[in-house]
C-alpha cells in the first residue's frame, strides 16, 4: 500500500516525551495550520461496559503548501506518559490557529478522552475546534450541498480516497491488534497513511474553493491600525494571489514591532486574521484557510452522555399479557401440523415443494441435491407479505427460522414451518423427517443447484456440450479426453458433468440420508 502522493512518508514514532521525535513534534505543531487526526485501538469483539483504550494517535502536520512537507507523528499512547502530553494535545485541539481534519473523529475523541481520564488526566478532552470532517468535504465536492443534512449511509474513507485521489487505500490492518508492541512496519505505514490522506483530500477541496471564489483584496487591514510598511508588503502581490507563509510572517513581524501587544490582540480579534497568542508560538492561518474555517468550519463538542458507554440492553416495550402469551405460543410451535399444500386433495400435484427464506437459503441447495423442489425468494430482501404471497401462489411450504413469520396464523397450519436446526445437514434431515419425505439414490443430483430447474432428460455428448456452452460456460480442456456424460438445466442452461465433485457429492448425501442402511 503506497502513500497517496507516491512519495515515502516521513513517519516519526513518538514513544517518550523526552525523545527527539517529541521535540520534532512540538516544533512541527508551531509550524502547522492544518493537521490530520486519526486514532487506533484494539478491536472490540463484544460489547463492553467501558470504552477501549486508544493505543495510537496519529497527527499528520502540513508544514507548507505541498503534501511532501507533511510529516506524520505516531504517538504511542501505551508507552508515553500521558500526563506529559495532555496539555499539549488539549491546546492543539482547541487552538484557533490550527484547522483539524478527521474522518468521523467524534468517536475517536470519546475513546481518547476516556483513555487519558483513566490515567489521571481528568478532565479529558471535550472539544475540537476549528474542525472539518472529510465526510463533509466529500459531500460538498460531490453534491455541492454543504449545510444540508448528510445521509446516514456515507462513504468509507477508502472509497473517498479512491474517488477523489485515485488511490487504493487498503484497510486490511484496520482490525489488527494495535495494543501489541512492537508495532510492525506495515502497521506504522497504514496508520500514517490514514492520517496523511486527510491532508490530500483537503488539498483537493482547497483547490476547488480557489476555482469557485475570486480573491480580490485578500488581506486588507484598517489603515488606522497599521503603518505604511505593512501595507506595502500587501501591495507587492496581485489581487488574485495568495500570500505565502513567508510574507505573512514578515507582515506579522512588522505588525508586532509597530503596535503594542494589547493593540495587536485587539486588531487580531476584530479582523479574524491573527489569533490571540497562546503559550505556544504558532503560525497564524493564511487568509484562504481562514475563509474556509469561517464558512465551512465545524466543532466537535462532547456531551456528558457521550462519555458513558451505551448500554447493550435494549429497552423493552411494555407488552400486554395477551401478546406475551401469543409469543410463547409461537415459540413453542413444534411438529408439522399439515397437510401440505401440494397434496392432491388440496389441488396440488403431489410433489413436495418448499420456499426457503434468506435465513435458510443454504438448506435450499441441500434439498435440490436430494431432488426436492426448493425455491428461494424473488428478491434479495423480501418483505414478509412477499414471502407469503409467493408461498401461496406456488403452493409451497415456507421454511424459515424467523419466529415473526409465525404470527401470520392463517399460514401456520399448513404453509409455514420453523426450522429448528442450525447446520444445513441437520436441517435437511429435520425437513425429511418432519414431512416424511422419501429420498432415493436415483433422486440425488437430479435438480440444478443454481436455479432449482430440472435437467434435460437426454445426456449430452462432449461435442453437444461444447456447442451448448458457447458464449455461456467454459468446459475445462481436461474433460475432452474423458468419456463423460453432460447434463444441462432446462431453465438456466447450466452444464453439469459426472466428475470427481459429483461423485463426492452423491456419497455425501447417501451418508446424510442414510440410504445405505
C-alpha positions as CSV (number, residue, x, y, z in Angstrom):
1,X,0.0,0.0,0.0
2,X,1.6,3.2,-1.2
3,X,1.0,6.7,0.2
4,X,-1.4,8.9,-1.8
5,X,1.4,11.0,-3.3
6,X,3.5,8.0,-4.1
7,X,6.4,9.5,-2.1
8,X,7.9,7.9,1.0
9,X,6.2,9.4,4.1
10,X,8.2,10.9,6.9
11,X,7.0,8.8,9.8
12,X,8.0,9.6,13.4
13,X,7.1,7.2,16.2
14,X,6.9,9.1,19.5
15,X,7.1,6.8,22.5
16,X,8.6,9.2,25.1
17,X,8.2,12.9,26.0
18,X,12.0,13.3,26.2
19,X,12.8,11.9,22.8
20,X,14.0,13.8,19.7
21,X,10.8,12.7,18.0
22,X,8.7,14.5,20.6
23,X,10.8,17.6,20.2
24,X,10.3,17.5,16.5
25,X,6.5,17.1,17.0
26,X,6.2,20.2,19.2
27,X,8.2,22.1,16.6
28,X,6.1,20.9,13.8
29,X,2.9,21.9,15.6
30,X,4.1,25.5,15.8
31,X,4.6,25.5,12.0
32,X,1.3,23.8,11.0
33,X,-2.0,25.4,10.4
34,X,-3.6,22.1,9.2
35,X,-3.3,18.7,10.8
36,X,-4.9,15.4,10.1
37,X,-6.1,13.4,13.1
38,X,-6.8,9.7,13.5
39,X,-6.6,7.1,16.3
40,X,-6.2,3.3,16.6
41,X,-7.2,0.9,19.3
42,X,-7.6,-2.8,19.9
43,X,-10.7,-4.0,18.0
44,X,-13.8,-4.5,20.2
45,X,-15.0,-8.1,19.7
46,X,-18.0,-7.8,22.0
47,X,-20.0,-5.1,23.7
48,X,-18.0,-3.8,26.7
49,X,-19.0,-1.8,29.8
50,X,-16.1,0.6,29.2
51,X,-14.5,2.3,26.2
52,X,-11.4,0.8,24.7
53,X,-8.0,2.3,25.4
54,X,-6.6,4.2,22.4
55,X,-3.2,2.7,21.6
56,X,-2.0,5.1,18.9
57,X,-2.8,8.7,18.0
58,X,-1.7,9.9,14.5
59,X,-1.1,13.6,13.7
60,X,-0.2,14.5,10.1
61,X,1.2,18.0,10.0
62,X,1.2,20.1,6.8
63,X,4.1,22.4,7.1
64,X,3.8,24.0,3.7
65,X,1.5,24.3,0.7
66,X,2.6,20.9,-0.6
67,X,1.9,17.5,0.9
68,X,5.6,16.4,0.6
69,X,6.2,18.7,3.6
70,X,3.8,16.8,5.8
71,X,5.5,14.6,8.4
72,X,3.3,12.1,10.3
73,X,3.7,11.6,14.0
74,X,2.5,8.4,15.7
75,X,2.0,8.9,19.4
76,X,2.4,5.6,21.1
77,X,0.0,6.1,24.0
78,X,0.7,2.7,25.5
79,X,4.4,3.8,26.1
80,X,4.4,7.5,26.6
81,X,3.4,9.1,29.9
82,X,0.0,10.6,29.1
83,X,0.2,13.4,31.7
84,X,3.2,14.8,29.8
85,X,1.4,15.3,26.6
86,X,-2.1,16.1,27.9
87,X,-1.7,19.9,28.0
88,X,-0.1,19.9,24.5
89,X,-2.9,17.9,22.9
90,X,-5.6,19.9,24.7
91,X,-4.1,23.1,23.3
92,X,-3.8,21.7,19.8
93,X,-7.4,20.5,19.8
94,X,-8.8,24.0,20.6
95,X,-6.1,26.2,19.0
96,X,-7.8,28.7,16.6
97,X,-4.5,28.7,14.6
98,X,-4.8,25.0,13.6
99,X,-7.5,23.5,11.4
100,X,-8.1,19.9,12.5
101,X,-9.2,17.4,9.9
102,X,-10.7,14.0,10.7
103,X,-12.9,11.2,9.4
104,X,-15.8,10.8,11.9
105,X,-13.4,11.7,14.6
106,X,-16.0,12.2,17.4
107,X,-15.8,8.5,18.4
108,X,-12.0,8.7,18.4
109,X,-12.2,11.7,20.7
110,X,-14.6,9.9,23.1
111,X,-12.2,7.0,23.3
112,X,-9.2,9.3,23.5
113,X,-10.7,11.3,26.4
114,X,-11.6,8.1,28.2
115,X,-8.0,6.8,27.8
116,X,-6.5,9.9,29.3
117,X,-9.0,10.1,32.1
118,X,-8.2,6.5,33.1
119,X,-4.6,7.7,33.5
120,X,-5.5,10.5,35.9
121,X,-5.7,13.3,33.2
122,X,-9.1,14.5,34.3
123,X,-11.0,16.2,32.8
124,X,-10.3,14.6,29.4
125,X,-10.8,16.2,26.0
126,X,-14.2,17.6,25.3
127,X,-13.8,19.8,22.2
128,X,-12.0,20.0,18.8
129,X,-12.3,23.4,17.1
130,X,-11.9,24.5,14.3
131,X,-12.6,21.1,12.7
132,X,-13.5,19.9,9.3
133,X,-14.8,16.4,8.6
134,X,-13.7,14.6,5.5
135,X,-17.2,13.3,5.1
136,X,-18.5,16.8,4.8
137,X,-15.8,17.7,2.3
138,X,-16.7,14.8,0.2
139,X,-20.3,15.6,0.3
140,X,-19.7,19.1,-0.8
141,X,-17.4,18.2,-3.6
142,X,-19.8,15.5,-4.9
143,X,-23.1,17.2,-4.4
144,X,-22.5,20.9,-3.6
145,X,-24.9,20.7,-0.7
146,X,-22.9,22.0,2.2
147,X,-25.0,22.8,5.2
148,X,-27.6,20.2,4.4
149,X,-28.0,17.0,6.4
150,X,-25.5,14.4,5.3
151,X,-27.0,11.0,4.5
152,X,-26.5,8.3,7.2
153,X,-25.0,5.9,4.6
154,X,-21.8,7.9,4.0
155,X,-18.9,6.6,2.0
156,X,-15.9,4.9,3.7
157,X,-12.5,6.6,3.8
158,X,-11.2,4.1,1.3
159,X,-14.0,4.9,-1.1
160,X,-13.5,8.6,-0.7
161,X,-9.7,8.3,-1.4
162,X,-10.4,6.2,-4.5
163,X,-12.9,8.7,-5.9
164,X,-11.1,12.0,-5.0
165,X,-7.4,11.0,-5.1
166,X,-7.5,8.0,-7.4
167,X,-5.6,5.8,-5.0
168,X,-6.4,2.5,-3.4
169,X,-6.4,2.7,0.4
170,X,-6.1,-0.8,1.9
171,X,-8.0,-1.4,5.2
172,X,-6.6,-4.8,5.9
173,X,-4.8,-3.8,9.0
174,X,-7.7,-1.8,10.5
175,X,-8.7,-4.7,12.8
176,X,-5.2,-5.7,13.8
177,X,-4.2,-5.7,17.4
178,X,-3.0,-2.1,17.9
179,X,-2.2,-2.8,21.6
180,X,0.5,-5.3,20.8
181,X,4.1,-4.0,20.8
182,X,6.3,-3.5,18.9
183,X,4.1,-2.3,16.0
184,X,5.0,-3.8,12.7
185,X,6.3,-1.6,9.8
186,X,3.1,-2.4,8.0
187,X,1.0,-1.1,10.9
188,X,3.1,2.1,11.1
189,X,2.7,2.8,7.4
190,X,-1.0,2.0,7.5
191,X,-1.6,4.4,10.5
192,X,0.5,7.1,8.8
193,X,-1.4,6.9,5.5
194,X,-4.8,7.0,7.3
195,X,-3.9,10.4,8.7
196,X,-1.9,11.8,5.7
197,X,-4.6,11.1,3.2
198,X,-6.9,13.6,5.1
199,X,-4.4,16.4,4.1
200,X,-4.5,15.2,0.5
201,X,-8.3,15.3,0.4
202,X,-8.4,18.7,2.0
203,X,-5.9,19.9,-0.7
204,X,-8.4,18.8,-3.4
205,X,-11.1,20.7,-1.5
206,X,-9.0,23.8,-1.2
207,X,-8.2,23.8,-4.9
208,X,-12.0,23.6,-5.6
209,X,-12.6,26.6,-3.4
210,X,-10.0,28.6,-5.2
211,X,-11.7,27.8,-8.5
212,X,-15.1,28.9,-7.3
213,X,-14.1,32.1,-5.5
214,X,-12.5,35.3,-6.6
215,X,-10.0,36.6,-4.0
216,X,-9.7,40.3,-4.6
217,X,-8.1,42.3,-1.8
218,X,-7.2,39.1,0.0
219,X,-5.8,40.7,3.1
220,X,-6.8,44.2,3.8
221,X,-6.2,45.7,7.3
222,X,-7.5,49.0,8.5
223,X,-5.0,51.8,7.8
224,X,-5.6,53.3,11.2
225,X,-4.1,50.2,12.9
226,X,-1.1,49.6,10.6
227,X,1.9,51.5,9.3
228,X,2.9,52.1,5.7
229,X,5.4,49.3,5.7
230,X,2.8,46.6,6.3
231,X,0.5,48.0,3.6
232,X,3.5,48.0,1.2
233,X,4.0,44.3,1.8
234,X,0.5,43.5,0.8
235,X,0.7,45.7,-2.3
236,X,3.6,43.6,-3.6
237,X,1.1,40.8,-4.6
238,X,-1.5,40.8,-7.3
239,X,-5.1,40.7,-6.1
240,X,-5.6,37.2,-7.4
241,X,-2.6,35.8,-5.5
242,X,-2.5,34.3,-2.0
243,X,0.1,35.5,0.5
244,X,2.7,32.9,1.3
245,X,3.5,32.0,4.9
246,X,6.9,33.7,4.5
247,X,5.3,37.0,3.6
248,X,2.7,36.6,6.3
249,X,5.4,36.1,8.9
250,X,7.2,39.2,7.5
251,X,4.0,41.2,7.9
252,X,3.4,39.8,11.4
253,X,6.9,40.9,12.4
254,X,6.3,44.4,11.3
255,X,2.9,44.5,13.0
256,X,4.4,43.3,16.3
257,X,7.2,45.9,16.0
258,X,4.8,48.9,15.4
259,X,1.9,48.3,17.7
260,X,1.6,47.2,21.3
261,X,0.9,43.6,22.3
262,X,-2.6,44.7,23.6
263,X,-3.4,46.5,20.3
264,X,-2.1,43.6,18.3
265,X,-4.6,41.2,20.1
266,X,-7.4,43.7,19.6
267,X,-6.7,44.0,15.9
268,X,-6.4,40.3,15.6
269,X,-9.8,39.7,17.3
270,X,-11.6,42.3,15.1
271,X,-10.1,41.2,11.8
272,X,-10.0,37.5,12.4
273,X,-6.5,37.2,10.9
274,X,-4.1,36.8,13.8
275,X,-5.3,34.7,16.8
276,X,-4.7,35.8,20.4
277,X,-1.3,34.4,21.5
278,X,-1.2,31.2,23.4
279,X,1.5,29.5,25.4
280,X,3.0,28.1,22.2
281,X,4.3,30.2,19.4
282,X,2.1,29.1,16.5
283,X,1.9,30.1,12.9
284,X,-1.3,32.1,12.1
285,X,-3.6,30.9,9.4
286,X,-3.4,32.4,6.0
287,X,-6.4,34.2,4.6
288,X,-7.6,31.3,2.4
289,X,-7.7,28.9,5.3
290,X,-9.4,31.5,7.5
291,X,-12.1,31.9,4.8
292,X,-12.6,28.2,4.7
293,X,-12.8,28.0,8.5
294,X,-15.3,30.9,8.6
295,X,-17.6,29.3,6.0
296,X,-17.2,25.6,6.5
297,X,-15.6,25.1,9.9
298,X,-17.3,22.8,12.4
299,X,-16.8,21.8,16.0
300,X,-16.8,18.6,17.9
301,X,-18.3,19.1,21.4
302,X,-18.7,16.1,23.7
303,X,-21.7,16.0,26.0
304,X,-21.8,14.2,29.3
305,X,-23.9,11.5,27.7
306,X,-21.1,10.9,25.1
307,X,-18.7,9.9,27.9
308,X,-20.7,6.9,29.0
309,X,-20.8,3.7,27.0
310,X,-24.1,2.9,25.6
311,X,-26.0,0.2,27.3
312,X,-26.1,-3.1,25.4
313,X,-29.5,-3.8,26.8
314,X,-32.3,-2.6,24.6
315,X,-35.3,-1.0,26.3
316,X,-38.2,-3.4,26.1
317,X,-41.6,-2.0,25.3
318,X,-44.4,-2.9,27.7
319,X,-46.5,-5.6,26.3
320,X,-49.8,-7.0,27.3
321,X,-50.2,-10.4,28.8
322,X,-52.1,-11.5,25.7
323,X,-49.1,-10.5,23.4
324,X,-46.6,-12.3,25.7
325,X,-48.8,-15.4,25.7
326,X,-49.1,-15.3,21.9
327,X,-45.2,-15.1,21.6
328,X,-44.7,-18.0,23.9
329,X,-47.2,-20.0,22.0
330,X,-45.4,-19.2,18.7
331,X,-42.0,-20.1,20.2
332,X,-43.4,-23.5,21.3
333,X,-44.7,-24.4,17.8
334,X,-43.3,-27.9,17.3
335,X,-44.1,-30.6,14.8
336,X,-45.6,-30.1,11.4
337,X,-49.4,-29.9,11.5
338,X,-50.1,-30.5,7.8
339,X,-51.4,-31.4,5.4
340,X,-49.0,-29.7,3.0
341,X,-50.5,-27.6,0.1
342,X,-49.1,-29.9,-2.6
343,X,-51.3,-32.9,-1.6
344,X,-53.8,-33.9,-4.3
345,X,-56.8,-33.4,-2.0
346,X,-55.9,-29.7,-1.8
347,X,-55.5,-29.3,-5.5
348,X,-51.7,-29.9,-5.5
349,X,-49.7,-32.1,-7.8
350,X,-48.4,-34.4,-5.1
351,X,-44.7,-33.2,-5.4
352,X,-43.2,-31.7,-2.3
353,X,-42.3,-28.0,-2.8
354,X,-40.6,-25.6,-0.4
355,X,-39.7,-21.9,-0.3
356,X,-36.6,-21.2,1.8
357,X,-36.3,-17.7,3.0
358,X,-32.9,-15.9,3.3
359,X,-32.3,-17.3,6.8
360,X,-32.2,-20.9,5.4
361,X,-31.1,-20.3,1.9
362,X,-28.3,-22.9,2.2
363,X,-31.0,-25.5,3.0
364,X,-32.5,-24.9,-0.4
365,X,-29.3,-26.2,-2.2
366,X,-29.3,-29.3,0.0
367,X,-32.9,-30.0,-0.8
368,X,-32.2,-29.6,-4.5
369,X,-29.2,-32.0,-4.2
370,X,-31.6,-34.7,-3.0
371,X,-34.1,-34.0,-5.7
372,X,-36.6,-31.8,-3.8
373,X,-38.1,-28.7,-5.4
374,X,-36.8,-25.8,-3.2
375,X,-37.2,-22.2,-4.4
376,X,-35.8,-19.0,-2.9
377,X,-37.5,-15.6,-2.7
378,X,-37.8,-13.5,-5.8
379,X,-35.9,-10.5,-4.2
380,X,-32.8,-10.5,-2.0
381,X,-34.6,-8.6,0.8
382,X,-38.2,-9.7,0.6
383,X,-40.9,-8.4,2.8
384,X,-43.0,-10.8,4.9
385,X,-46.0,-10.2,2.7
386,X,-44.0,-11.0,-0.4
387,X,-42.8,-14.4,1.0
388,X,-46.3,-15.3,2.0
389,X,-47.7,-14.4,-1.4
390,X,-45.1,-16.4,-3.2
391,X,-45.7,-19.5,-1.0
392,X,-49.4,-19.4,-1.6
393,X,-49.1,-18.8,-5.3
394,X,-46.7,-21.7,-5.9
395,X,-48.3,-24.0,-3.3
396,X,-45.1,-24.3,-1.3
397,X,-44.4,-24.6,2.4
398,X,-42.4,-21.7,3.6
399,X,-39.3,-22.7,5.6
400,X,-37.8,-20.2,8.0
401,X,-36.1,-19.6,11.3
402,X,-37.9,-16.3,11.8
403,X,-40.5,-16.6,14.6
404,X,-42.1,-13.4,13.5
405,X,-43.5,-15.0,10.4
406,X,-45.4,-17.5,12.6
407,X,-47.6,-14.5,13.6
408,X,-49.5,-14.9,10.3
409,X,-51.6,-17.6,11.9
410,X,-53.6,-18.3,8.8
411,X,-50.4,-19.8,7.4
412,X,-49.2,-21.7,10.4
413,X,-51.5,-24.7,9.9
414,X,-50.2,-25.9,6.6
415,X,-47.9,-23.5,4.8
416,X,-45.1,-22.4,7.1
417,X,-42.6,-24.4,9.1
418,X,-40.0,-23.0,11.5
419,X,-36.6,-24.8,11.1
420,X,-35.1,-25.6,14.5
421,X,-31.6,-26.9,13.5
422,X,-28.7,-24.6,12.7
423,X,-26.5,-26.7,10.5
424,X,-27.5,-27.4,6.9
425,X,-27.1,-31.2,7.2
426,X,-29.2,-31.3,10.3
427,X,-31.8,-29.0,8.7
428,X,-32.1,-31.4,5.7
429,X,-32.7,-34.4,8.0
430,X,-35.2,-32.3,10.0
431,X,-37.2,-31.5,6.9
432,X,-37.1,-35.1,5.6
433,X,-38.4,-36.4,8.9
434,X,-41.0,-33.6,9.6
435,X,-42.6,-34.0,6.2
436,X,-41.9,-37.8,5.9
437,X,-40.2,-37.4,2.6
438,X,-38.9,-40.4,0.7
439,X,-35.4,-40.0,-0.8
440,X,-33.9,-42.5,-3.2
441,X,-30.4,-42.7,-4.6
442,X,-31.8,-42.1,-8.1
443,X,-33.1,-38.6,-7.0
444,X,-29.6,-37.4,-5.9
445,X,-28.2,-34.6,-8.0
446,X,-31.3,-34.5,-10.2
447,X,-32.0,-30.8,-9.9
448,X,-30.0,-27.7,-10.8
449,X,-28.4,-26.4,-7.6
450,X,-28.1,-23.0,-9.2
451,X,-31.7,-22.3,-10.1
452,X,-33.8,-25.3,-9.0
453,X,-34.5,-26.3,-12.5
454,X,-34.7,-29.9,-13.8
455,X,-32.3,-31.4,-16.3
456,X,-32.8,-32.3,-20.0
457,X,-33.6,-36.0,-19.9
458,X,-31.1,-37.0,-22.6
459,X,-27.5,-36.6,-21.6
460,X,-25.2,-34.6,-24.0
461,X,-22.1,-35.8,-25.7
462,X,-18.9,-33.8,-25.4
463,X,-19.5,-32.2,-28.8
464,X,-23.0,-31.3,-27.9
465,X,-21.9,-29.9,-24.6
466,X,-19.2,-27.7,-26.2
467,X,-21.8,-26.3,-28.6
468,X,-24.2,-25.7,-25.8
469,X,-21.6,-23.9,-23.8
470,X,-20.5,-21.4,-26.4
471,X,-20.6,-17.8,-25.1
472,X,-22.1,-19.1,-21.8
473,X,-19.8,-21.5,-20.0
474,X,-16.3,-22.8,-20.4
475,X,-15.7,-26.5,-20.3
476,X,-12.2,-27.5,-19.0
477,X,-9.9,-29.0,-21.7
478,X,-9.0,-31.9,-19.4
479,X,-12.6,-33.3,-19.8
480,X,-12.3,-33.7,-23.6
481,X,-10.3,-36.9,-23.4
482,X,-12.7,-38.5,-20.9
483,X,-15.8,-40.4,-21.7
484,X,-18.2,-38.3,-19.7
485,X,-21.8,-37.5,-19.9
486,X,-23.0,-33.9,-19.7
487,X,-26.4,-32.7,-18.3
488,X,-28.0,-29.3,-18.9
489,X,-30.5,-27.4,-16.9
490,X,-33.7,-26.7,-18.9
491,X,-34.2,-23.4,-17.1
492,X,-30.8,-21.7,-16.8
493,X,-28.8,-23.8,-19.3
494,X,-26.1,-24.6,-16.7
495,X,-24.0,-27.6,-17.7
496,X,-23.0,-30.4,-15.3
497,X,-20.9,-33.5,-15.7
498,X,-20.2,-36.5,-13.6
499,X,-16.7,-35.7,-12.4
500,X,-15.0,-36.2,-9.0
501,X,-17.0,-33.5,-7.3
502,X,-20.2,-35.1,-8.5
503,X,-19.2,-38.5,-7.1
504,X,-18.2,-36.9,-3.7
505,X,-21.5,-35.0,-3.5
506,X,-23.5,-38.2,-4.2
507,X,-21.7,-40.1,-1.5
508,X,-22.1,-37.2,0.9
509,X,-25.9,-37.2,0.6
510,X,-26.1,-41.0,0.7
511,X,-24.4,-40.8,4.1
512,X,-26.6,-37.9,5.3
513,X,-29.8,-39.5,4.3
514,X,-28.6,-42.9,5.4
515,X,-29.6,-44.5,2.1
516,X,-27.2,-47.5,2.7
517,X,-28.9,-48.5,5.9
